[in-house]
Structures are given as structure tokens and as C-alpha cells.
Amino acid sequence: MTSTSVGLGLRREMLPELLQHVPDQIGFFEVAPENWMALGGKYAKQFKQLTEQHQFFCHGLSLSIGGPTPLDVDFVKQVKAFMDLHQIDIYSEHLSYCSGHGHLYDLMPIPFTQEAVSYIAARVKQVEDIIERPLILENVSFYAMPPGDMNEAEFVNAVVAEADCKLLLDVNNIYVNSVNHQYDASEFLAKMPTDRIAYLHVAGHYQQQQDLIIDTHGADIVDPVWTLLNDCYQQHGVFDTLLERDFNIPPIVALLPELNQIQQMQLQQSNLQIRSA
């Protein structure tokens, strides 16, 4: 896969179209293993057909890397078996938690503290020992600012440094948080560790109020997020970039303009970097 690859988050609704034809713009797919690893019958066969022909990444929902309860080792082993079966090497998860005394059905922010940094770093190494692959962590959107002795950018940097892991940089999440928590998205982006970035996410969202955005992945990408993505390529370099579309899913042909735009931005920045080298 080249440095200008564009990916698409695979949802079950997309299967009929994609089994007929995968557009050339799609260089890889991303799936939540929780949504696929228990499926059998027709869906399992269809999924296997795609994984045999295309590159896949896993982006989990349930690991709860910052959760207060012990790591669910059996679940992590199931993820490893799923990745082994489909020959998937990339596994990312959210820098958050979704379980306490039971499942919370949401991604909750972790306190921005050194204690949390060390706790997460130890759990990252535990996961990596089981899956026999690196674990990549994603910066998340959140709606209530967690307590702590550092800000979000400092926390993200501290976690990936102490865990010695890569970062899935979600550009839309930066923009969402910058509006909801009133900080400068460009300044946050500039503070992200270039050498830790593995790949990028970009998505649409729902603007509920002028100062409140809900991170739905259910709409077209807005201009400020496109601008931030371009800034990201300029500042950090061109990385594989995934389009997330989890709700209000249109026919694949309706997603091609956004996939094309990502691809064109990647190519433009790559060419600029080659000329300036």
C-alpha cells in the first residue's frame, strides 16, 4: 500500500455493492472486529471474500484501554484470532474507556493525569503481548472535559511516548473537540507527534448548536475539517487516510467525491514535498 492510500470504513450495509465492485479509489477497508468476528453463514463468507482480495485494518470499540476493571483477556484473544484468520496486521483502538462495572455503551474520556498515562501504557503492552502486533491508539472526541494536570494534547503525547505506540490521528475529532471545548484546532494539530502517526481518520459530524458538535460519522465532511486535513498533510506529511461513514450511509457512488478529494489532497501534498526536497 502506498503513502497515498485512501480507506473506507466497512459497514454491513455496503456489502452488496462492494461484492459486485470495489472502486479503485478504495485502497483499504477498516472494520470494528466486534461487529464481524461473531458472524457466521452468509455474512462470514462475504466478509472473507473481501478480506482475501483487499487490505483490511481493525479499529476496535470495546477494548476499554483506560477502563478501571482488568483487561478482558478473552476478548483480546478473540480479536487476535479474528486478525489471524483474515491476515490483518493493523489494530487500533480509542484512547478512552467504555466499561466499569458493566459496559457503558459509549467512549468516555480518561483523566488527563500521569497516573492514567502509566496505567494505559502498561495495558497497551499487555494487549500487544497477546495480539502479537502493535496497538495503535486514537485521539477521541468527548463532551465533558475530564479532570487532570495536563491538557489533551499533552496527555496524548505522554501516552504514546510512555506506551511506545503509534497514534491514529482523527482529524475530525480534533475539530469537534476544538469547537466543544473552545481551543484552537490548528495549534492542537501542530502539537501532535509526527513520528508517532500511523494513519488518519476523517469524517462528518452533526452541528447541534453553534458551540456543540456531535461526532456522528453520519454526514459529509465540512470545509473546516477539509482545511484541517490539508494542514495535517502539510505539517506532518501524507499518511493513509480513512473516511468514516457509520450512519446515513448512501450508495458507495455518493461517497466517491469525498474519497477522490482525499486522494487529490494526498497527491498534491506529496508532489509539493517531492519538489521541495
N, C-alpha and C positions, 0 to 999 in steps of 0.2 A: 504494500500500500504506500502511495506517495504522500508527500507532505501536504498535498493539496486535496486530500480526500474529504468528501462530504458524506455524512451519515444520516440515517433516518431512524428514529425510534419506532420499532415494530410493534404494532398493536394487532390483536387478533382480527379486527375488522378489515385490516389491509390484506389479509392472506389471499382471498380470491383473486384480487388484481395482481398481486406480486407473483403468484404462482404461474400466472399467464405471461407476465413480462416484468422484469426489473429494469427500470430506466437506467441509462448509462450514467446519469448524474449521481447515483447512489453507489458510493464506494464501500460502505459497510452498514450493517444494521446494529442496533443496540436493543437489548431486551432486559426486563426485570426477571431474573431467574425464578422468583416466586410465582410469576404468572404463567410459567411454562413447564417447570420441572415435574409437576404432578399430572400433567395432561397425558392422556393415552389416546388410543384409537386414531381417528381421522386427523385431529389436530397435531398429534405427535408425529405422524407420518408426514404431514405437510411441513411442519417445522423442520424436521430432519432433511427434507428435500431442499429447503432453503439453506440450512447450515452447511450442507455438503457442497454448495455451489458458490457461497458468498461468505465474506468475513463478518464475524459477529463479535460484539463486545457485550459484557454483562454489566448492568447498572442496578444494584440491589436496592431494596426498600425496607428490609426487616432486620438488618444486622444489628442495629442499635449500638453502634460502636461506643457511644458515650453513655449508655444506659447504666443504671445503678445495680442491676442484677447481673449475675455471672453470665458470661458469653454463652450463647446457645450452641454448644459444640456440635450437637447432632445436626442442627440446621446448616452450619458451616460445612460439615461433611457432605450434606446433600447438595450444596452449591458446588463443591468440588467435583462430585460425581457427575453432575449436570455438565459442568465445563469440560470434564474429561470426555464425556460421551460425544459432545459436539465440537471438541478440539478448539475451545475458546480460551484465549490466554489473558484477556483483559477483564479485570473485575474492579469496579468502582462502587463506592457507597457514599452515603451522605454523612457529613460531619455534624451529626446530630444524634438524638436518641428517640426511640419510638416504643419503649417498653419500660415498665416499672414493676408494679405488682399486676401484671397483665399487659396486654397490648393497647397502646394509646391511639392507634389509627391516625396518627399524624406525626410529622417530623418536628421535634421540639429542639430548641437551641440549647446548647451546653453552656454552663457558666464560663465566662472568659477568665479563667484562673490558671495559674501554673500547676496547681494540683490536678485540674482536669487535663491539662496538656500531658502530664506524665502518665496519668491513668489511661488516656486514649492511646498513647504511644505503646504502652505495654500490651494493650488489647490488639493493636494493629499487628504486632509481632506474633501474637498468639494465632490470629487469623491466618497470617502468611505461612506459619508453620504447618497449618492444616491444609490450606488450599495449594501449597507449593507454587505460589505465584505472588507477585507483588499485589498489595492492596492500595488502590488509588482513592483519595478522599475528595469530596466535592464541597465547595462553599455553598451554604444553603440560604434560602430566604426564610425570614422569621418575622413575626408580627409583634412580639413583646421583647424588648431589649433585655437580655439576661444579665445577671449581676456579674461583677468581675473586677479585676485590677488591670485589665488591658482592653484595648478596643478590638473590634472584629478582625481587622487586618493583622494586627499583632498576634492575635490568637491563631489565625490560620497559618501564619508563618511559623509560629512556635510549634504547632502540632506537626506540620510536615517535616520540620527540621529535626525534632526530637524522635519522631517515628521513622525518620529517614525514608519517607514515602513520597509518591508523586501526588500532584494536585489535578483534579478535574475542575477546570475553571469555568464556572457557569456565568456567562456574561449577563444574561437576563436577571439572574439572582442579584448581581451587583447593582443593576439599575433599580430593581424592585426595592431592595433594602435602602438604596440611596434616597428614594422618594419617601418611603415609610419612616425612615429614621433620620432624614434630613442631613445627609452628608454628601460630599462631592464624589460622584461615581468615578470620575477620571483620576482623582487623587488615590482612591482605593485601588483602582486598576494598576496604577503605577507602582504600588507597594507590593504587588504580588510577585512571588519569586520565579523569575523566568526559567531558571534551570530545573524547577520542580514541576512545571506544567506538562501534563501528559497529553491532554486533548481538551476541547472546549464544548460547551453546550450553549445553544441559543434557542429562544422560544418566544412565544407571545404570552400575553397576560390580560387580566381584566382590570380596568381602571374603575374601581368602585366609587372613589371620591378623588378630588384633586390631590389629596395627600395620602391616599390609601390605594395601593395596588395589591390585587390578589394574584398569586402566581399559579395560574390555571393550566398553562400549556395548551390553551384551547382557542387561540386566536392568532391572527397574523402578527408577525414581528413589527414593532413600531419603529419609527425613524430614530429616536434616541438610542435604541438598542442596536440598530444597524450601525450608527455612528460609533458606539462604544466597541462593537466588534471590530470595526475597521481600526480604531485606536489600539485595540489589543494586538492586532496583527502588526501594526507599526511599532509598538513598544516592545513586544515580546517575541515577535516572529510568527510565522504561519504554522498553525497546528491543525490536525484533523479536527473537524467541527461537525457536531451533530445537531440536527434540527429535531426538537422535541415537539410532538403534537399528540396529546393524550386524550383530548376531548374535542367535540365538534369536528370530528375527523372527516374531511372532504375526500373526494376521489383523489388518487395519487397525482393525477394530472394537474390538480389545483395546487399541489404543493411544489410542483416543479419550478415555478418562478422564484420561490424562496431558496430552493436548492441551487438553482442557477446563480442567484445573486451571491450566495456564499462562495460558490466556486469562482465566480468572476472576481470577487474581492480577494480571494486567496491568490489567484493567478496574478492580479495586478500588483499586490504587495510582494509576491515572490520575484516578479520581474524587476520591481524597483530595488529590491535588496540585491539582486544579481548585478544590476547596473552600478550600484553604489559600492559594491565590494572591490 
